[in-house]
Amino acid sequence: MKTSLTRRTYMALPADPLSVSIARTYVTRILTDWGRADLADDTQLIASELLTNAIKATQNAHKPNDPTYEMFAGYECHPWLGLHQVGDGVVLEVWDCNRNPPKLRAPEPSDIGGRGLQVVNDLATSWGYRWPKTGGKIVWATLAVSP
């Protein structure tokens, strides 16, 4: 399926663990509307992992020992989730107000967390992050159907 169609949508979410469920439902609805339900399962899982990290990063940005504290002191930081369909691929982006880059880890089997970016790395065609001029960071993942 080759298409030159470009679609975009964004959603602000509270920095609350319940937002992960909202994001999963949103991703499924948007991808179904775009005729890309074939990517919904992987995109849901990646959205869950990236948004969970964004919620933690946003909560940490409100602490005085975080370098982003001064920039956002007195402001509410809400994670944003964006979806972009470009051609046959879908790009998922998650913004948070913390400037610290994500770190791919190799947790021990007994570790409780630290596997989220490994899931993203395994499921996405590619992923990375950037620092927008407006502050914070955007972690993105590209998904495409294998040929």
N, C-alpha and C positions, 0 to 999 in steps of 0.2 A: 504494500500500500504506500505509494509515493504521493505526497501532498505538499503544496507550498503554503498551506494554511498556517497562520500564526495566531495563537490564542493565549491570553494571559488572564490570571485572576489572583487576587490577594485577599488575605484574611488576617485580621488582628485577633489575638487570643489572650486571655488572662494568663498570667504566670502561675498557673494552677495545674496540678496533675490531671484534673478532669478535662483539660483542654486537649489532651492526647486523644481521647475518645471522640471529641468533636472534630478534630482534624482528620481522623480516620474516616469518619462518615462523610465529611466534606470532600476529601480526596476521591472517594468512591463515586460520589454523586457527580463531581466535575468530570472525571475520566469517563464515566458512563455517558454523560451528555456529549462529550467529545467523540464518542465512538471508540474509546481506548480502554474499555473495561478489561482488556487483556493485560494491562499494566497495573491494574488496581491493587492486587494482592501485594506485590513487591513495593509499590509506591506507598501503600498504607504502612507497611512495616518500616520503611525508611523514614517516613514522616513521623512515626511513633518514636523512633530512636533519636532523630534530630531534634524534634520538639522537646523530648524529655531532657536532652542536653541543654537546649535553649532555656528551658524553665529553670534548671539548676544554675545556669550561667547568669540569668536575669536576677535570680534571688541573691546570688553572690555579688552582683553589681551594686546592690543596695548596702553593702557592708563597707565601712570606712577604710578597711585595709586593701580593698580592691582598687587598682589604678583607674578604673572607669567611674569610681564613686563621685569624684568632683564634677565630671562632665554631666552626670545625670542626677546629682543631688537635688532633691525637691521635685523631680519629675517621675511620673510613672513610666516604667519600661514594660511594654507588652511585646512578647514575641510575635512575629509575623510569619505567615506561611504563604508562599507563592507557588503557583503552578504555571508553566509555560509549555505550550505545545508548539514545537518548531519542526516542521516536516514530519518525519515518522517518530521523532523522539519527544520525550517529556522531560522537562527540567523541574525539579522540586527545589525550592529555596526556603531556608528558615533563617530569619534575622533575629538576633538578640543584641542587647545593648552592651554586652561584655566584649572587650577587645581581645581577650585571651584566645589564641588559636586552638582548634580542636586537636586532640592527640590520639593517634591510633595506638592502641595498647595491646600487649600480649599478657592478659591476666592469667593468673594461676587457676587451676581447676576449682580450687576452694574459694576463690574471690567471688564476692556477691555481685559486683558490677564490673564495668570496664569493657564490655563486649559490644556496645552499641555501634561504634564506628567500624568494627570488624564486620558486623552484619551489613552496614552500608557498603563497605568495601567489596563484600562478596556479591551483593545483589545489583549494585549500580554498574552501568557501563563505565562511568567515570564519576569522580566527586572531588571536591576541593572547597576552598573558602576564599573570601576576599574581604577587605575592609573598605566599606563605602565612605565617602567623604563626610557623610552626615553622622558618622560614628557607629559604634558597634561592629558586628561582623555578620556576614552572610555565609552560611554553609549550604552548598548546593550539591545535588546529585542528578546525573542524567540517566534516564532509563530508556531503553529501546528494545524492541523485539529482536531476538536473534534471527539471523537469516536462515 
